[in-house]
Amino acid sequence: MTTTRTGPAAPTAHGDHCGRLLTALEHFRAEQAATAERWGARLAATLAAGGRLLAAGNGGSAAQAQHLTAELVGRYRTDRAPFSAIALHTDTSSCTAIVNDYGADELFARQVRAHARPGDVLILMSTSGASPNLLSAATAGHESAARVWALTGPAPNPLAEAGDETLCVEAGSTANVQELHLVAVHLMCGAFDSALGL
């Protein structure tokens, strides 16, 4: 049997995905990682005092929102008490009823009005920063006196402008933005646990 060895694969016609990711990651590490860590520490203070996190996104960003809430209700690194964190797309009966009765733009906003209390945190995740249902949710968050954090792709974008605080990832593709959002989620979770002394 003959085995053929080949060198590293040449970049595809779609470009060098990993190279673009590394470039974006270096920028994120230098310019934005501290924001994610600060958010995690502030989230720990809010939830430890009895507050709640509400998280929302569409598509891949919905998966990121659910990832964040799962780490807080469950655990990230070590065993600890559970904390109140809700991903707003996971209740399918409520979601389908809201979209049917009130339209897609109200999908998250109506849930924010139901669940958010003053001082809670609402984190909205979007690669484009232009999703109408997230913009409506930001408005509902402000009306509920929640703190609205926007985790988006490149600025400027409407959601970043609607947030009380923003973390806008500079990356050249939607996929790279999503990958860096996951890094931000993990940094938040690590800082959350550290703030609790874990």
PEPEKA-V676056 format. One record per backbone hydrogen bond with DSSP energy under -1.0 kcal/mol. CO is the residue of the C=O (numbers start at 1). NH is the residue of the N-H. If there is no record, write none. Layout:
co = {CO	CO}
nh = {NH	NH}
This chain:
co = {12	15	16	17	18	19	20	21	22	23	24	25	26	27	28	28	32	33	34	35	36	37	38	39	40	41	42	43	44	45	46	47	52	53	54	55	56	58	59	60	61	62	63	64	65	66	67	68	69	70	72	84	86	87	90	91	92	93	94	95	96	97	98	99	103	104	106	108	109	110	111	112	117	120	121	122	123	124	129	131	132	133	134	135	136	137	138	139	140	141	142	145	147	148	148	149	150	151	152	157	158	159	165	167	173	174	175	176	177	178	179	180	181	182	183	184	185	186	187	188	189	190	191	193	194}
nh = {15	17	20	21	22	23	24	25	26	27	28	29	30	31	32	33	36	37	38	39	40	41	42	43	44	45	46	47	48	49	51	50	121	86	123	88	125	61	63	64	65	66	67	68	69	70	71	72	73	74	83	53	55	90	92	95	96	97	98	99	100	101	102	103	106	107	110	112	113	114	115	116	120	147	54	149	56	151	159	135	136	137	138	139	140	141	142	143	144	146	145	119	122	164	165	124	167	126	169	161	162	163	150	152	177	178	179	180	181	182	183	184	185	186	187	188	189	190	191	192	193	194	195	198	197}
